[in-house]
């Protein structure tokens, strides 16, 4: 008996961005599919669509069960079972009361802010998720007056992954269960590009296309990025736990507050991640500038194929070098701030995108999200297609 397919009802619609207001070049909505049970033919189309559009927003997924959200994400990373930070010994301690997990589906994290009622997918008691506050994380926070006027920040710009031991997730996923309501906020960047402002809905997730970040580089920067690598710190998020972020959330203010490596949980040199600055799409070889600015410990700079490697290990130099590559895209015209509607499942190509949550006032109400991302089964594609590498989609 043939497997029923949802291809006949599947509709993928590219997001329409106003060219007068934005230079965003990615994203699509998906309708006509029930992600609780996706047939192989439909999944094959969706996998290619994630790579093509970088961000898919699946509408009408309010009834998506956490176990099925996990199963859907697992199909992008066959055989993977580990939440991306699941091997991090300090993850739960660092997170404290800022999240919870779904009983029986520990890879599904409940994130956001507010009350999660008892009985929510098997929770036995009330869980209150504390709201993240950029004033505790940023070196130079917004003033009370600015917050009252509706200004906000990106909390921490990143791609998902522990950056130690296991590969970063192929995709990220976020299901909107409850979303905040209220007047639009003003997102500010406050970096070397200037103040930078963009109107966004409260509780939006900010997304950037790392392929566009690559295209914005100079020819000299692209040549250097092609040949240079970044070594990330072991247990990097414990390493930076006492540091403060830059005002655009993309890097760390260097003050010597990193935890000494010998005071971190036990780690092995063989599990450190040294990764190129440029990763390539397995669909068409599109290069993406993939930098995790907060977690970088060393940069191995090579300005051409024949150049000698210069190692930067002074953290101030490391961060300044990487920031020069990130800054061109860190402007309001390049960010897509997705206004999550309840029942939206956002799925993005994590190996080719950057993202961040944005802060919102408590008066806007709760933000309850189901997040599933898994350490991929292999490291990202790090070699261009024209190098003769054959990839299996």
C-alpha positions, 0 to 999 in steps of 0.5 A: 500500500503506498504511503499517503503523501501531503505533497498535494496540499503542501504550499511553500510561499516565499516571504515578501520583504519591502525593498524600501525598508529591508535587504533581507533575502530569505524566509518562507511560510509553509502551509498544508502539512501536519508535522505530526506525521510527515511522509518521506516524499514531503520531507524531501521537499521540506529539507531542500526548502530549508536549505533554499529559504534558510528559514521556514515558518510552518503555520498551524502547528499548535497540535504538534506533539513534542515527540513529533517535533523531535522526530521531525528534527531528527530526520535532518540528522539521522541517528542523532539523539543528543540535545545540542548542549546535552553533553554539557555538564554545567548546562542545567546549572547555568540555565537555572530557572530560565527553562524546563524540559518536556517529561519523556522528551528531554530534547524538547526544551521549554523556553521563554518567560512566564507560567507553564501550567501543570499538566503541560505535556506531563508536567506535574507542577507549576513551572515559572520560567524567568525572563532573560534580562539584557542588563545582566548580560550586556556591558552597557545596557539600555537605561531605564528610561529607554526601556520604558520608551520601548527600546530593546536589544538582541540578547545574544547573537549566535548559531546553536551548538555546544562547540565542543564534542559534538557537531552543531545542529543542522537545523533549529526549531522553535514552536510558539505555544504562547506569545507576548502581546503589545505595541511594537518595540524599537530594536537597537544595535548600538555598535560601530555602524551606529545606533541602528533602529528597527520596529519589531513585535515583542518576543520576536526572534532576530535572524540573519542570513550568514550567506548574505554576511559572506557576500557583504565582505570585501574580496580581501576578507573573503579570501582570508575567511576561506583559509582561516579557522577558529578554535572554540573554547571547551565548555565555552558557555561556562567559560564566558559565564561571568563576562559581558556582551557587546551591545549588539550581542555579537561578541564579548567585552574583553575584561579578563573575566573568562573562567581559566581553562583549568577551572572548567569541568574536565575537557579533552583537547581532542574534543575541541572544535577548530572550524573554518570561518566559511561553511557550505550548503550541501544543496548548492555549495553556497558559502556562509560566514559562520562565526560564533563571536562569544565563544572563540578562543583562537583564530588561525589567520591565513590570508591566502592558500599560500600564506603562512598561518598567524595564530591570534590567541590574545582574546582582545585581538581575536574578538576584534578580528572576528567583529570586523567580519560580523559588523557589515551585516549587523544593521537593521536592514539585514535583520528579519525579526519574526513575529511568532504567532501561536502555532508557528513552528520556525525551522531554520538552517542552523549551519547557515544562519545567525539568530537571537532572542530579543528582550520584551517588557513583562507587561507583554505577557508570557512567551512559552516556546518549545525548542528542539535542536540536536547535535548533527551526526557529522560536522558541517560541509566545510569544502566547496562543491567545486572541490569534487566532493560528492554529498548525499542529500 
